[in-house]
Amino acid sequence: MPSPTRFTFPRNFTWGTATAAPQIEGAAFAAGKGESVWDRFARQPGAVHAGDTLDEACDHYRRFRADFALMRELGLKHYRLSLAWPRILPAGTGRPNQRGLDFYRRLIDALGEQGITPWVTMFHWDLPQALEDRGGWRVRGVADAFGAYADTIVRAFGDRVKHWITLNEIRCFTVHGYGGGGKAPGAREPAQVVNQTMHHALLCHGEGVRAVREHGGRGAKVGLTDNCETVIPATETPDDIAATRAWFAEANWPVLDAIHRGGYAPGYLRRCGADRPVVGRGDFARISAPTDFLGLNVYTGTFVRRGATGRPEVVVPSRSYPTADSPWLFLAPRALYWAPRLAAEAYGVKHIYITENGCGYDDDAVAHGECLDLHRVEFLRSYLKELHRAIADGAPVRGYFLWSFLDNFEWADGYARRFGIVHNDFGTQRRTPKLSARWYAQVVRANALV
């Protein structure tokens, strides 16, 4: 019979959960908060499922103390959250909103009272609409605005916060927000503009790193959270693994090369052609300032093999391949093996955190006081086995944050899609820990799969 400690994780491994301010806080226009691009986008007909808005969300703005008490009950000692830029700087720039700063001070202090360590993301997609009205990520001035915002929050909370994440998933809020139209602000710009938005976001990352170095105080750590394109060898043979490495390198040129190699890869610039981003003098010195860790958001992956011509090719899953209710989320546990392994190999990073991993389903229902989400337990268990394998094979993964603590506003899917380990009744705001929450609490307590 296998030993129950067979899947034990390293000593001092960081276990946590994660959320984002716009998805849970609500109070979208309370206490001086400005409008965000998601507040505006959600009001566009057809933009969000069922016309859902962020106005109330999980009402975490008023219920955070009870939520943190529940985290403590579950034994969760690390929490990745984000601050809402428009709650702190309603116009994106200018004088800070003192009521916004005071709110986050109370929130962070409440975490401390429960013995929970905050990991703060500076930006998780909720750009102030006032900045979007002036061009948003299209214009270089957004980097100056972000730098001032980063200075404000690190000065305000640097005595309480020692783990900082600059930006969440650059490609999502640039490529999908300005190219595909499916995320706020819902624009459909030409390729050169989209490439330029990514470059400006990278400049903002550099500003966030600078702010932490200047104002974070002793022991402050900073990194980026990236949704790198995770590629998985169709079979773990030398040929398919080599093809996977080649695909990973090209897929992740725009963000990770810029940060970890100090410039855009020649192949990326050739691919862009005349649509390559305009780069200013000194930009890459700002962008590639050393960081302390790399955060990876890993949900699914692209399967790759060596094709008949010797070039890598994608293996497309059949219709019968299992997915979550999020149609993009193919169940691919080995993604949690290959993403950190390939990132460490390619970029030499020494500290990696899985800053998001989870699954979205539509049928998480409470019956007789329980939500028996066996599907999520099996999903998480299979992924964490692969993460354990990655660590055993040398991937420098130091921690894992499960997405998400609460069912919440799942962007264009509104409130229909549930990623939480705690069920939220959006009519009553009643929280019910799911089976997955109780199971994850045991994993955290044992530092091992149970």
C-alpha positions in Angstrom: 0.0 0.0 0.0 1.5 3.4 -0.9 2.7 5.6 1.9 0.4 8.5 2.7 3.5 10.8 2.6 4.5 9.7 -0.9 3.5 13.2 -2.2 5.1 15.3 0.5 6.1 18.8 -0.6 9.3 20.6 0.4 9.6 22.1 3.9 8.4 25.7 4.1 6.4 25.3 0.8 4.0 28.2 0.5 0.3 27.2 0.2 -2.3 29.9 -0.5 -5.4 31.0 -2.4 -5.9 33.9 -4.7 -8.5 36.5 -5.7 -8.6 39.8 -7.5 -10.2 43.1 -6.3 -12.6 43.7 -9.3 -13.9 40.1 -9.1 -14.8 40.1 -5.4 -14.9 43.5 -3.8 -18.1 45.0 -5.2 -18.7 48.6 -3.9 -17.8 49.6 -7.4 -18.6 53.2 -6.9 -18.4 53.5 -3.1 -16.2 55.8 -1.0 -14.7 57.7 -3.9 -13.7 54.8 -6.1 -13.4 55.7 -9.8 -14.8 53.8 -12.7 -12.7 51.0 -14.1 -12.6 49.7 -17.7 -14.4 46.6 -16.5 -17.1 48.7 -14.9 -17.7 50.4 -18.2 -17.2 47.2 -20.4 -19.7 45.2 -18.3 -22.4 47.7 -19.2 -22.0 47.2 -22.9 -24.8 45.0 -24.3 -23.7 41.5 -24.8 -20.2 42.0 -23.3 -20.8 39.9 -20.2 -23.0 36.9 -19.7 -26.5 37.8 -18.5 -25.5 41.4 -18.3 -23.7 40.8 -15.0 -21.7 43.8 -13.5 -19.1 44.2 -10.9 -21.3 46.4 -8.8 -21.7 44.0 -5.8 -19.7 40.9 -6.8 -19.0 39.1 -3.5 -19.4 42.2 -1.3 -15.9 41.5 0.0 -15.6 45.2 0.5 -17.9 44.9 3.5 -17.3 41.2 4.4 -13.5 40.9 4.3 -13.2 40.2 8.0 -15.5 37.2 7.9 -13.8 36.0 4.7 -10.4 36.1 6.4 -11.8 34.3 9.5 -12.9 31.6 7.1 -9.5 31.4 5.6 -8.0 31.0 9.0 -10.5 28.3 9.8 -9.3 26.4 6.7 -5.7 26.9 7.8 -4.7 29.1 4.8 -1.8 31.3 5.8 -1.0 33.0 2.4 -3.4 35.0 0.3 -2.8 36.6 -3.1 -5.0 39.6 -3.6 -5.0 42.7 -5.8 -5.5 46.4 -5.1 -7.9 48.3 -7.3 -6.1 51.1 -9.0 -9.3 53.2 -9.4 -10.1 52.9 -5.7 -6.8 54.5 -4.8 -6.4 56.9 -7.8 -9.9 57.4 -9.2 -8.6 59.4 -12.1 -5.6 57.2 -12.6 -3.3 60.0 -11.6 -3.3 62.9 -9.2 -4.2 63.0 -5.5 -4.9 59.6 -3.9 -8.3 58.8 -2.6 -7.7 58.6 1.2 -10.8 56.5 1.8 -9.4 53.9 -0.7 -6.0 53.8 1.1 -7.8 53.5 4.4 -9.9 50.6 3.2 -6.8 48.6 2.1 -5.0 49.5 5.3 -7.9 48.0 7.3 -8.0 45.0 5.0 -4.3 44.3 5.3 -4.4 44.7 9.0 -7.3 42.3 9.2 -5.2 39.7 7.4 -2.4 40.2 9.9 -4.8 39.7 12.8 -5.7 36.3 11.3 -2.0 35.4 10.8 -2.3 35.5 7.0 0.5 36.8 4.8 -0.6 39.1 2.0 0.8 38.7 -1.5 -0.3 41.9 -3.3 -0.8 42.3 -7.0 -0.6 45.9 -8.1 -2.7 45.5 -11.2 -5.2 42.8 -12.0 -6.9 44.2 -15.2 -9.0 47.1 -13.7 -7.4 50.1 -15.4 -9.1 53.4 -14.4 -11.5 54.3 -17.1 -10.1 57.9 -17.0 -6.8 56.6 -18.2 -8.5 54.6 -21.0 -10.2 57.7 -22.1 -6.7 59.2 -22.6 -5.5 56.2 -24.6 -5.0 53.5 -21.9 -2.3 51.0 -22.7 -1.9 52.4 -26.2 0.0 55.4 -24.9 3.4 55.6 -23.3 2.1 57.9 -20.6 0.4 54.9 -18.9 3.8 53.8 -17.6 4.3 57.2 -15.8 0.8 56.9 -14.3 1.5 53.3 -13.2 4.8 54.4 -11.7 3.1 57.0 -9.6 0.5 54.5 -8.5 3.1 51.9 -7.6 5.0 54.5 -5.5 1.7 55.4 -3.7 0.8 51.9 -2.7 4.3 50.7 -1.8 4.9 53.7 0.4 1.5 53.3 2.0 1.7 49.5 2.6 5.4 48.6 2.4 5.6 48.2 6.2 2.8 45.5 6.0 3.4 43.9 2.6 6.6 42.2 1.7 5.5 40.2 -1.3 4.6 42.2 -4.4 3.4 41.2 -7.9 3.5 44.0 -10.5 1.0 42.9 -13.2 -1.3 39.9 -13.8 -1.2 38.3 -17.2 0.0 41.0 -19.6 -1.1 39.2 -22.7 -4.7 38.9 -21.4 -5.4 42.6 -20.8 -3.5 43.8 -23.9 -3.9 41.2 -26.7 -7.5 40.2 -25.6 -8.5 43.7 -24.5 -7.2 45.6 -27.5 -6.9 43.0 -30.2 -9.7 40.4 -29.7 -12.3 42.6 -28.1 -13.4 39.9 -25.6 -12.0 41.7 -22.5 -12.1 45.2 -21.4 -12.0 47.7 -22.9 -13.2 45.6 -25.8 -11.1 47.3 -28.5 -10.1 45.8 -31.9 -6.9 47.5 -32.8 -4.3 46.7 -35.5 -1.4 44.5 -34.7 1.1 47.3 -34.2 -1.1 49.0 -31.6 -1.6 45.7 -29.8 2.2 45.1 -29.7 2.7 48.6 -28.4 0.2 48.0 -25.6 2.3 45.0 -24.5 5.5 47.1 -24.6 3.9 49.8 -22.4 2.7 47.1 -20.0 6.3 45.8 -19.7 7.4 49.4 -18.9 4.8 49.4 -16.1 6.2 46.2 -14.8 9.6 47.9 -14.6 8.1 50.8 -12.8 6.5 48.4 -10.2 9.9 46.8 -9.6 11.5 50.2 -9.2 8.9 51.3 -6.7 9.4 48.2 -4.5 13.2 48.6 -4.6 12.9 52.3 -3.6 10.1 52.1 -1.0 9.5 48.5 -0.1 11.8 48.4 2.8 13.8 45.5 4.2 12.8 42.0 3.0 10.5 43.2 0.2 10.3 40.8 -2.8 8.8 41.5 -6.2 8.0 39.6 -9.4 5.6 39.3 -12.3 2.7 36.9 -12.8 2.6 35.6 -16.4 0.2 33.4 -18.2 3.0 31.9 -20.3 1.8 29.7 -23.1 2.2 26.3 -21.5 3.2 23.5 -23.9 3.1 19.8 -23.2 4.9 17.1 -25.1 2.2 14.8 -26.6 4.5 11.9 -25.5 7.4 12.3 -23.2 9.9 11.1 -25.7 13.1 13.0 -26.7 11.7 14.1 -30.0 8.4 15.5 -28.6 10.2 17.1 -25.6 12.6 18.9 -28.0 9.7 20.1 -30.1 8.0 21.3 -26.9 11.1 23.3 -25.9 11.2 25.0 -29.3 7.5 25.8 -29.2 7.7 27.2 -25.7 10.6 29.5 -26.6 8.8 31.1 -29.6 5.4 31.3 -27.8 6.9 33.3 -24.9 9.2 35.7 -26.6 7.1 38.9 -26.2 7.0 39.0 -22.3 9.5 36.6 -20.7 12.4 37.4 -23.1 12.0 41.1 -22.6 12.1 40.7 -18.8 14.6 38.0 -18.3 16.9 38.5 -21.3 16.7 42.3 -21.6 15.3 42.6 -25.1 12.9 41.2 -27.7 14.1 38.0 -29.5 15.1 38.6 -33.1 12.6 35.9 -34.1 9.8 37.9 -32.4 10.8 41.1 -34.2 10.9 39.3 -37.6 7.5 37.9 -36.9 6.2 41.3 -36.1 7.8 42.9 -39.2 6.5 46.5 -39.6 4.2 45.9 -36.6 7.0 45.7 -34.1 6.7 47.9 -31.1 8.4 51.2 -30.9 11.1 51.0 -28.2 12.6 54.0 -26.4 16.1 54.5 -25.2 16.6 52.8 -21.9 13.3 50.9 -22.0 14.9 47.5 -21.5 17.0 48.7 -18.6 13.7 49.5 -16.9 11.9 46.3 -18.1 14.6 43.9 -17.2 15.4 45.1 -13.7 16.1 42.0 -11.6 13.2 40.4 -9.9 13.0 38.0 -7.0 10.6 35.4 -8.5 8.4 34.5 -11.4 4.7 33.9 -10.9 3.0 31.5 -13.4 -0.7 31.1 -13.9 -1.3 27.6 -15.1 -4.6 26.1 -16.1 -4.3 24.1 -19.3 -1.8 23.6 -22.1 -1.1 23.1 -25.8 0.0 19.6 -26.8 3.0 19.5 -29.1 5.0 16.8 -31.0 7.7 16.6 -33.5 6.0 16.6 -36.9 6.9 14.7 -40.0 9.0 17.6 -41.3 10.9 17.7 -38.0 9.2 20.9 -37.0 7.0 21.2 -33.9 3.3 20.8 -34.5 0.2 21.1 -32.3 -1.8 18.0 -31.5 -5.4 19.1 -31.2 -7.6 17.2 -28.7 -10.6 15.5 -30.0 -14.2 16.5 -29.1 -14.2 13.7 -26.5 -11.2 15.1 -24.6 -12.4 16.3 -21.2 -12.7 19.9 -20.4 -14.0 22.0 -17.5 -17.1 24.1 -18.3 -14.7 26.8 -19.3 -14.3 25.6 -22.9 -10.7 26.8 -23.1 -9.8 24.7 -20.1 -8.7 21.3 -21.4 -7.8 19.1 -18.4 -4.1 18.9 -18.7 -2.4 18.0 -15.4 1.0 17.8 -17.0 0.8 21.5 -17.6 1.8 22.0 -14.0 4.9 19.9 -14.6 6.0 21.4 -17.9 5.3 25.1 -17.3 7.7 25.6 -14.4 10.2 23.2 -15.7 10.5 24.9 -19.1 10.4 28.4 -17.6 13.3 27.5 -15.3 15.3 25.9 -18.1 14.8 28.7 -20.5 15.3 31.7 -18.2 17.3 30.5 -15.3 14.8 31.7 -12.7 15.5 30.3 -9.2 12.1 31.0 -7.6 8.8 30.2 -9.2 5.4 30.4 -7.7 2.2 29.0 -9.2 0.2 32.1 -8.6 -3.1 30.6 -10.1 -4.3 27.2 -10.8 -7.9 26.0 -10.7 -11.0 25.1 -12.7 -14.3 26.7 -13.6 -17.6 24.8 -13.5 -21.2 25.9 -13.8 -23.0 23.3 -11.6 -21.5 23.8 -8.2 -24.7 23.7 -6.1 -25.3 23.6 -2.4 -27.6 20.8 -1.2 -28.3 20.1 2.4 -25.6 22.5 3.4 -22.9 20.9 1.3 -21.3 21.5 -2.1 -19.7 18.2 -3.1 -17.5 19.3 -6.0 -15.7 16.0 -6.5 -14.8 17.2 -10.0 -12.6 20.0 -8.5 -11.0 17.7 -6.0 -9.9 15.3 -8.7 -8.8 18.1 -10.9 -6.6 19.7 -8.2 -5.2 16.4 -7.0 -4.1 15.3 -10.5 -2.5 18.7 -11.1 -0.7 18.8 -7.8 0.7 15.3 -8.4 2.4 16.7 -11.5 3.6 19.8 -9.6 5.2 17.4 -7.1 6.9 15.6 -9.9 8.2 18.9 -11.3 9.7 19.8 -8.0 11.2 16.3 -7.6 12.8 16.8 -11.1 14.4 20.1 -10.0 11.9 22.8 -10.9 12.4 25.6 -8.4 8.7 25.9 -7.4 8.4 27.5 -3.9 4.7 27.8 -3.6 1.2 27.4 -5.0 -1.9 29.6 -4.9 -5.2 28.0 -5.7 -7.6 30.0 -7.8 -9.9 30.9 -6.3 -10.9 31.3 -2.7 -14.4 32.4 -3.6 -16.8 32.0 -6.5 -16.7 35.4 -8.1 -17.2 37.6 -11.2 -15.5 35.5 -13.9 -15.0 38.4 -16.4 -17.1 37.9 -19.6 -18.6 34.7 -18.0 -20.2 36.8 -15.2 -21.4 34.9 -12.2 -22.3 31.7 -14.0 -18.9 30.1 -13.9 -17.5 29.2 -10.5 -13.8 28.8 -9.8 -14.0 29.0 -6.0 -13.4 26.4 -3.3 -15.9 28.4 -1.3 -19.4 28.6 -2.8 -21.0 32.0 -2.8 -24.7 32.6 -3.1 -24.8 35.9 -5.0 -28.3 36.5 -3.8 -27.6 36.2 -0.1 -23.8 36.4 -0.1 -23.8 33.3 2.0 -20.4 31.5 1.9 -20.3 27.6 2.0 -16.9 25.9 1.9 -17.0 23.2 -0.8 -15.6 19.7 -0.5 -12.6 21.0 -2.3 -12.0 23.6 0.4 -12.0 20.9 3.2 -9.7 18.7 1.1 -7.3 21.6 0.3 -7.2 22.5 4.0 -5.9 18.9 4.7 -3.3 19.2 2.0 -2.0 22.5 3.4 -2.0 21.1 7.0 -0.1 17.9 5.9 2.1 19.7 3.3 1.3 16.7 1.2 -1.4 15.2 -1.0 -4.0 13.3 1.1 
